[in-house]
Amino acid sequence: MKNISLLLFLFSGFLLIHAQSPAEMASAIEKEASENSQLPLLAHELMDVVGPRLVGTPQMKNAHDWAVSTFAKWGISAENEAWGTWRGWERGITHIDMLSPRVVSLSGRQLAWSPGTSSKGITANLITIPALPDSAAYAKWMPAVKGKFVLVSMPQPTGRPDYNWEEFATPESFEKMKADRDAMEDAWNQKIRNTGYNSRTINEALEKAGAAGIVQSRWSSGFGANKIFSAGTKKIPAVDLSLEDYGMLYRLVENGRNPLIKVVAESKELGRVPTFNTIATIPGTEFPDEYIVLSAHFDSWDGGTGATDNGTGTITMMETARILKKLYPNPKRTIIVGLWGSEEQGLNGSRAYVEDHPEVVEGLQALFNQDNGTGRVVNLSGQGFLHAYEYLGRWLEAVPDSITRHIETTFPGNPGRGGSDYASFVAMGAPAFSLSSLSWSYWNYTWHTNLDTSDKIVFDDVRNNVILTAILTYMASEDPVKTSREKAVLSINPRTGEQREWPTPRSPNREGGID
């Protein structure tokens, strides 16, 4: 009798979940997201414990394994799906010191995939790139770099962002600074052109000429923020220094002080390693061959810990899945979470997925992608689908006004061409949408910088995005109608004066990091 009563109780609970109206489900999602948020814990485990997720590194594989394990704790089936290989590399200790004309430790780090040094490091003087008339003159100059670290970035005339000047400087001083900086940039760019190389190829040329290493500073126009990308060398270390320390070294060289630095930049080459997407699935009950995909790229650059690019998008989609599994465990359509690898090198993980899973592309009801930072979603475009307004508008009606009042919609909009992983699906003609976020100074301070760390996360905004994504997913799953894929006539490109064309699919790089 007790067993029968228990079964009746569980069955009544099951019916209650499935009898809920959109308003009731939206309220339950909002309550769970607000009162039982797992976002801070997920952020800590992913950013602080696992760390940055550069493709081809052990940390990237650790992140994939962590995600599978976390989904399993929530009763969600997940797996790491291999789609190619990449150059395996692991970052070690970086220590940069000036030894002369005084001793000071400098603020910097080796760039991604930099060749390593021994634990003893490399001690050498520095040289700047002179202004010469043409590539022939530079070819004669090149032997001068032998055995020296080469400073390859323009020294910034000011370490203060423009907004700081605008607030405190006189208008005349601000305008003069900008004019002087523009002139410096023009002169620097002309100097690099005269070498016969560009900013992407000159490092390799300096390496061939016998340079001891490359020193750069790619300032991100914000206090303390530098962009951290790849080394571009095969045998010698390449490091990025803070604007402040780089400028000091540059001035010392230019004034004949002949500074001496020591660079320890340890790293390991790990050969070819497999690279993955993590795919989690909540099976559909009524339309199992139709899909809603929760999309976020999992990889990052490794100057910081990839918190807002794209840790926040990742934990948004994971938390959304957790809540839906708890409140909506038997969706009508299959819900997939796609945490893509190697987005930063050209949407490789998602492009591989659309090639390898035509059934998901064919059955896609909707994809929701979040990438550009920690901010609350403020823009939603129809991506060029003629009837997107009809179904996205209907789904948005279930979302609380406290969330939708911040969102501007653009219908039918124009299709995305490569900014993030939704574009891989849009190119296939599948309805995929970017949940575009408020800036929070994303470009200057966190996008691909050394400052992209957990303290930059605004959890209230991320929670806002979880509620939005979960409700949209529920509504898309419950919708009795499959979404239309009819394409709108695209607008005229004001830059070219020609009518825009729908993007075409591009194949992924499945053997990355070779060059």
Residue pairs with C-beta under 8 A, 6 or more apart in sequence:
14 330
17 327
17 328
17 329
17 330
18 330
20 28
22 397
22 398
22 471
22 474
22 475
22 478
23 398
25 327
25 328
25 398
25 471
25 474
26 398
26 399
26 400
26 471
26 474
28 327
29 323
29 327
29 467
29 470
29 471
29 474
30 400
30 467
32 323
32 326
32 327
33 319
33 323
33 463
33 466
33 467
33 470
34 463
34 467
37 319
37 459
37 463
37 466
38 319
38 322
39 315
39 319
39 459
39 462
39 463
39 466
40 459
42 70
42 315
42 318
42 319
43 307
43 311
43 312
43 315
43 454
43 457
43 459
44 454
45 66
45 70
46 63
46 66
46 311
46 314
46 315
47 305
47 306
47 307
47 311
47 453
47 454
48 305
48 454
49 66
50 59
50 62
50 63
50 66
51 59
51 302
51 305
52 59
52 300
52 301
52 302
52 303
52 304
52 305
52 306
53 59
53 60
53 63
53 298
53 299
53 300
53 302
53 306
54 60
54 89
54 91
54 112
54 299
54 300
54 301
54 302
55 86
55 275
55 299
55 341
55 342
55 344
55 345
55 348
55 512
55 513
56 86
56 87
56 88
56 89
56 113
56 270
56 273
56 275
56 512
56 513
57 88
57 89
57 90
57 91
57 302
58 90
58 270
59 90
59 302
60 275
60 298
60 299
60 341
61 273
61 276
63 298
64 80
64 276
64 278
64 298
64 339
64 341
65 80
67 78
67 278
67 280
67 298
67 314
67 318
67 339
68 78
68 79
68 80
68 278
68 280
70 318
71 77
71 78
71 280
71 318
71 321
71 337
72 78
74 321
74 322
74 325
74 326
75 325
76 280
76 281
76 282
76 321
76 322
76 325
76 337
77 280
77 281
78 278
78 279
78 280
78 281
78 337
79 278
79 279
80 276
80 277
80 278
80 279
81 276
81 277
81 278
81 279
81 353
81 356
82 274
82 275
82 276
83 275
83 276
83 277
83 341
83 348
83 349
83 352
83 353
83 356
83 508
83 510
84 274
84 275
84 342
84 348
84 352
84 508
84 509
84 510
84 511
84 512
85 272
85 273
85 274
85 275
85 510
85 511
85 512
86 272
86 273
86 275
86 342
86 511
86 512
86 513
87 113
87 269
87 272
87 273
87 512
87 513
87 514
88 269
88 270
88 271
88 272
88 273
89 112
89 113
89 267
89 268
89 269
89 270
89 513
90 267
90 268
90 270
91 110
91 112
91 267
91 302
92 116
92 265
92 266
92 267
92 268
93 264
93 265
93 266
94 108
94 109
94 110
94 239
94 263
94 264
94 265
94 266
95 105
95 121
95 262
95 263
95 264
96 105
96 106
96 107
96 108
96 239
96 241
96 245
96 261
96 262
96 263
96 264
97 103
97 104
97 105
97 106
97 261
97 262
98 104
98 106
98 249
98 259
98 260
98 261
99 123
99 260
99 261
99 262
100 258
100 259
100 260
101 252
101 257
101 258
101 259
106 241
106 242
106 245
106 249
106 261
107 241
107 242
107 244
107 245
108 215
108 239
108 240
108 241
108 242
108 245
109 228
109 239
109 240
109 303
109 450
110 116
110 231
110 237
110 238
110 239
110 240
110 265
110 267
111 216
111 228
111 229
111 230
111 231
111 232
111 238
111 239
111 240
112 228
112 229
112 230
112 231
112 301
112 302
113 230
113 231
113 513
114 231
114 233
114 237
114 238
114 239
114 265
114 267
115 231
115 233
115 234
115 235
115 236
115 237
115 238
115 267
116 237
116 265
116 266
116 267
116 268
116 269
117 237
117 263
117 264
117 265
117 266
118 266
119 264
119 266
120 264
121 262
121 263
121 264
121 265
122 149
122 212
122 213
122 237
122 262
122 263
123 260
123 261
123 262
123 263
124 147
124 148
124 149
124 212
124 213
124 260
124 261
125 148
125 149
125 258
125 259
125 260
125 261
126 148
126 149
126 150
126 151
126 215
126 249
126 252
126 253
126 259
126 261
127 144
127 145
127 148
127 149
127 150
127 151
127 253
128 150
128 151
128 250
128 253
128 254
129 150
129 151
129 152
129 191
129 192
129 195
130 141
131 187
131 191
131 194
132 138
132 141
132 191
132 194
132 195
133 194
134 194
134 196
135 194
135 195
135 196
137 194
138 194
138 195
138 196
139 196
142 205
142 206
142 209
143 209
143 210
145 206
145 209
145 210
145 211
146 209
146 210
146 211
147 210
147 211
147 212
148 211
148 212
149 211
149 212
149 213
149 214
149 215
149 261
149 263
150 206
150 211
150 213
150 214
150 215
151 215
151 216
151 246
151 249
151 250
151 253
152 199
152 202
152 203
152 206
152 214
152 215
152 216
153 216
153 217
153 218
153 246
154 184
154 185
154 188
155 217
155 246
155 247
155 250
155 251
156 181
156 217
156 219
156 243
156 247
157 177
157 180
157 181
157 184
158 165
158 177
158 181
159 219
159 223
159 243
159 244
159 247
160 223
161 221
161 222
161 223
161 444
162 174
162 178
162 221
164 223
165 173
165 174
165 177
166 174
169 177
192 198
192 199
192 202
195 202
195 205
197 205
200 232
201 232
203 214
203 231
203 232
203 233
203 238
204 232
204 233
204 234
206 214
207 214
207 233
207 234
207 235
207 236
211 236
212 236
213 236
213 237
213 238
213 239
213 263
213 265
214 231
214 232
214 233
214 236
214 237
214 238
214 239
215 238
215 239
215 241
215 246
215 249
215 261
216 238
216 239
216 240
216 241
216 246
217 226
217 240
217 241
217 242
217 243
217 245
217 246
217 247
218 226
218 227
218 228
218 229
218 240
219 225
219 226
219 227
219 243
220 226
220 227
220 443
220 444
220 445
220 447
220 448
220 449
221 444
222 441
222 444
222 445
222 449
222 451
224 242
224 450
224 451
225 444
225 445
225 446
225 449
225 450
225 451
226 240
226 242
226 243
226 303
226 449
226 450
227 303
227 447
227 448
227 449
228 240
228 301
228 302
228 303
228 304
228 448
228 449
228 450
229 301
229 448
231 237
231 238
232 238
237 263
237 265
239 263
239 265
240 303
241 249
249 259
249 261
252 258
252 259
253 259
275 341
275 342
275 348
275 349
275 512
276 341
276 349
277 298
277 338
277 339
277 340
277 341
277 349
277 350
277 352
277 353
278 298
278 337
278 338
278 339
279 336
279 337
279 338
279 339
279 353
280 321
280 336
280 337
280 339
281 334
281 335
281 336
281 337
282 321
282 324
282 325
282 329
282 331
282 334
282 335
282 336
283 334
284 290
284 291
284 331
284 332
284 333
284 334
284 335
284 477
285 330
285 331
285 332
286 332
286 333
287 332
287 333
287 334
288 333
288 334
289 334
289 359
289 363
290 333
290 334
290 363
290 364
290 365
290 482
291 333
291 334
291 335
291 336
291 360
291 363
291 364
291 365
292 331
292 333
292 334
292 335
292 336
292 364
292 365
292 366
292 367
292 368
292 473
292 476
292 477
293 335
293 336
293 337
293 338
293 360
293 364
293 366
293 367
293 368
293 425
293 432
294 317
294 320
294 321
294 335
294 336
294 337
294 338
294 367
294 368
294 469
294 473
295 317
295 338
295 340
295 350
295 367
295 368
295 369
295 370
295 421
295 422
295 425
295 432
296 310
296 313
296 314
296 316
296 317
296 338
296 339
296 340
296 369
296 370
296 371
296 421
297 310
297 313
297 314
297 339
297 340
297 341
297 343
297 344
297 349
297 350
297 371
297 420
297 421
298 310
298 314
298 339
298 340
298 341
298 343
298 349
299 306
299 340
299 341
299 342
299 343
299 344
299 349
300 306
300 309
300 310
300 311
300 344
300 452
301 309
301 344
301 448
301 452
303 448
303 449
303 450
303 452
304 446
304 449
304 450
304 451
304 452
304 453
305 311
305 452
305 453
305 454
306 452
307 374
307 446
307 452
307 453
307 454
307 455
307 456
307 457
308 373
308 374
308 440
308 442
308 446
308 447
308 452
308 456
308 457
309 371
309 372
309 373
309 442
309 446
309 447
309 448
309 452
310 343
310 370
310 371
311 454
311 457
312 370
312 373
312 374
312 457
312 462
312 465
313 369
313 370
313 371
314 339
315 462
316 370
316 462
316 465
316 466
316 469
317 337
317 339
317 370
317 469
318 337
318 339
319 466
320 337
320 466
320 469
320 470
320 473
321 335
321 337
323 466
323 470
324 331
324 335
324 470
324 473
324 474
328 474
328 477
331 474
331 477
332 477
332 478
333 365
333 476
333 477
335 473
335 477
336 360
338 350
338 353
338 421
340 347
340 349
340 350
340 353
340 421
341 348
341 349
342 348
342 349
342 508
342 509
342 512
343 349
343 350
343 371
343 420
343 421
345 509
345 512
346 418
346 506
346 508
346 509
347 418
347 420
347 421
347 423
347 424
347 506
347 508
348 508
348 509
348 510
348 512
349 421
349 508
350 421
350 424
350 425
351 424
351 505
351 506
351 507
351 508
352 508
352 510
353 360
353 424
354 360
354 361
354 424
354 425
354 427
354 428
354 430
354 505
355 505
355 507
355 508
361 425
361 428
361 430
364 425
364 430
364 431
364 432
365 431
365 476
365 477
365 479
365 482
365 483
366 391
366 431
366 432
366 433
366 472
366 476
366 483
367 422
367 425
367 430
367 431
367 432
367 433
368 433
368 435
368 469
368 472
368 473
369 420
369 421
369 422
369 432
369 433
369 434
369 435
370 377
370 434
370 435
370 437
370 465
370 469
371 419
371 420
371 421
371 434
372 420
372 436
372 437
372 442
373 437
373 438
373 439
373 440
373 442
373 446
373 447
374 437
374 440
374 442
374 446
374 456
374 457
374 458
374 461
374 462
375 437
375 438
375 439
375 440
375 442
375 458
375 461
376 403
376 406
376 437
376 438
376 460
376 461
376 464
376 465
377 403
377 406
377 407
377 435
377 436
377 437
377 438
377 464
377 465
377 468
378 406
378 407
378 408
378 436
378 437
378 438
379 407
379 408
379 409
379 410
379 434
379 436
380 392
380 396
380 407
380 408
380 409
380 410
380 433
380 434
380 435
380 436
381 409
381 410
381 411
381 413
381 414
381 416
381 433
381 434
381 436
382 388
382 389
382 392
382 409
382 410
382 411
382 412
382 413
382 433
382 488
383 412
383 413
383 414
383 415
383 416
383 422
383 426
383 431
383 432
383 433
383 434
384 412
384 413
384 414
384 415
384 426
384 487
384 488
384 490
384 502
385 412
385 431
385 483
385 484
385 485
385 486
385 487
385 488
386 412
386 484
386 486
386 487
386 488
387 483
387 484
387 486
388 411
388 412
388 413
388 431
388 433
388 484
389 409
389 411
389 412
390 484
391 476
391 479
391 481
391 483
391 484
392 409
392 411
392 433
393 409
393 411
394 475
394 479
395 471
395 472
395 475
395 476
395 479
396 404
396 407
396 409
396 472
398 471
398 474
398 475
399 467
399 468
399 471
399 472
400 467
403 464
403 467
403 468
406 438
412 488
414 490
414 491
414 500
415 423
415 426
415 427
415 490
415 502
415 503
416 422
416 423
416 426
416 432
416 434
416 503
417 423
417 427
417 503
418 503
419 434
420 434
422 432
422 433
422 434
423 432
423 503
424 432
424 505
425 431
425 432
426 432
426 503
427 502
427 503
427 504
427 505
427 506
428 505
429 485
429 487
429 502
430 485
431 483
431 484
431 485
435 465
435 468
435 469
437 461
437 465
438 461
440 446
440 456
440 458
440 461
445 451
445 456
446 452
446 456
476 483
487 502
489 499
490 499
490 500
490 501
490 502
491 499
491 500
492 498
492 499
492 500
493 499
493 500
